[in-house]
Amino acid sequence: MSRSLSAANQDALTPAVLLWASLGTVPQLGLVIAGHYNDAVYSTWPVAGLVVGVIVAAGYTIQTRRSFVDAAWHGAMVAAISTFLGTALAAVLADVPALDLATVTLSGIAAGALTGVVTFEAVRRVTRARSV
C-alpha cells in the first residue's frame, strides 16, 4: 500500500457519496419529524427509512458504475449515513430507543450493499445488451 491514509479516506467520501447521502438524509429527517407528530408515519418509519436507503444506494450505483466492490461499499455507505442520521434524530426526540440506532443503521448497511451489487449487475447487463 503506497497510498497514505488521508488519500484513502478522501476516496471514501467522494462527491457522489456526499451527494447521495445528503439526498437520502433529507427524506429520512422528514420521515422522523412527520413520525414524531403522526402515529401512522411513526409505525412505518423503519421500513420507509430503509426504502430511502435502498433508493439512494441504487442512485449512487447508477451514477458511478465503477465495480461490484465500489457498488457494495459505497452503496452501504450512503444508505448507512442517511439511516444513521435519521435514526439519531429519532433517538434524540425519544421516539425510539438508542439500540435502534445500531440495528437500523446495520440494516441500512446490509440493504445498501445488497442494493448496490444488484443494481450494478442490472446496469451492467442492460448496458451490455444495448451494445450488442
C-alpha positions in Angstrom: 0.0 0.0 0.0 1.8 3.1 -1.2 -1.2 5.4 -0.6 -1.4 7.4 2.5 -4.3 7.0 5.0 -5.6 10.5 4.2 -5.8 9.7 0.5 -7.7 6.5 1.2 -10.1 8.5 3.5 -10.7 11.1 0.8 -11.6 8.3 -1.7 -14.2 7.1 0.8 -16.2 10.4 0.8 -16.3 11.2 -2.9 -18.6 14.0 -4.1 -21.0 11.3 -5.4 -21.2 9.7 -1.9 -21.8 13.0 -0.2 -24.5 13.9 -2.8 -26.4 10.7 -2.4 -26.0 10.6 1.3 -27.4 14.1 1.5 -30.3 13.2 -0.8 -31.1 10.3 1.5 -30.8 12.2 4.7 -33.3 14.9 3.8 -36.3 12.5 3.4 -35.0 10.5 6.4 -35.2 13.6 8.6 -38.6 14.4 7.1 -39.9 10.9 7.9 -38.7 11.2 11.5 -40.2 14.6 12.0 -43.5 13.5 10.5 -43.4 10.3 12.6 -42.9 12.4 15.7 -46.3 14.0 15.2 -48.2 11.3 13.3 -48.7 7.8 14.6 -49.3 6.3 11.1 -46.0 7.5 9.8 -44.3 6.5 13.1 -45.5 2.9 12.8 -44.0 2.5 9.3 -40.9 4.7 9.9 -38.1 2.0 9.9 -39.3 0.3 6.7 -39.7 3.6 5.0 -36.3 4.7 6.1 -34.7 1.6 4.7 -36.6 2.1 1.4 -34.9 5.6 1.3 -31.6 3.9 1.9 -32.1 1.4 -0.9 -33.1 4.2 -3.3 -30.0 6.3 -2.6 -27.8 3.2 -2.8 -29.2 2.4 -6.3 -28.9 6.0 -7.3 -25.3 6.1 -6.4 -24.5 2.9 -8.2 -26.3 4.0 -11.4 -24.4 7.3 -11.4 -20.9 5.9 -10.8 -20.9 2.4 -12.3 -17.4 1.6 -11.1 -17.3 -2.0 -9.8 -19.0 -4.6 -7.7 -16.9 -3.7 -4.7 -17.5 0.0 -5.1 -21.2 -0.6 -5.5 -21.3 -2.7 -2.3 -19.0 -0.4 -0.3 -20.4 3.0 -1.3 -24.0 1.7 -1.6 -23.7 0.6 2.0 -22.1 3.9 3.0 -24.7 6.2 1.5 -27.5 4.1 3.0 -25.8 3.9 6.4 -25.2 7.6 6.6 -28.8 8.5 5.8 -30.3 5.8 8.1 -27.9 6.7 10.9 -28.7 10.4 10.8 -32.4 9.7 10.6 -32.3 7.3 13.5 -30.1 9.6 15.5 -32.8 12.3 15.2 -35.5 9.8 16.3 -33.4 8.8 19.3 -32.8 12.5 20.2 -36.5 13.1 20.0 -37.0 10.0 22.3 -39.2 8.3 19.7 -37.0 5.2 19.5 -34.7 3.5 22.0 -30.9 4.2 21.5 -30.5 0.5 20.5 -32.4 1.2 17.3 -29.5 3.5 16.3 -27.4 0.4 15.9 -30.0 -2.0 14.5 -31.5 0.3 11.9 -28.0 1.5 10.8 -26.8 -2.1 10.4 -29.9 -2.9 8.4 -29.2 0.1 6.2 -25.7 -1.1 5.6 -26.8 -4.5 4.6 -29.7 -3.2 2.4 -27.4 -0.6 0.8 -24.7 -3.1 0.0 -27.1 -5.6 -1.5 -28.9 -3.0 -3.5 -25.6 -1.6 -4.8 -24.5 -5.0 -6.1 -27.8 -6.0 -7.6 -28.1 -2.5 -9.2 -24.6 -2.7 -10.6 -25.3 -6.1 -12.2 -28.6 -5.0 -13.6 -27.0 -1.9 -15.1 -24.1 -3.9 -16.5 -26.5 -6.4 -18.2 -28.6 -3.6 -19.7 -25.6 -1.8 -21.0 -24.1 -5.0 -22.4 -27.4 -5.8 -24.1 -27.6 -2.3 -25.7 -24.1 -2.5 -27.1 -24.7 -5.8 -28.9 
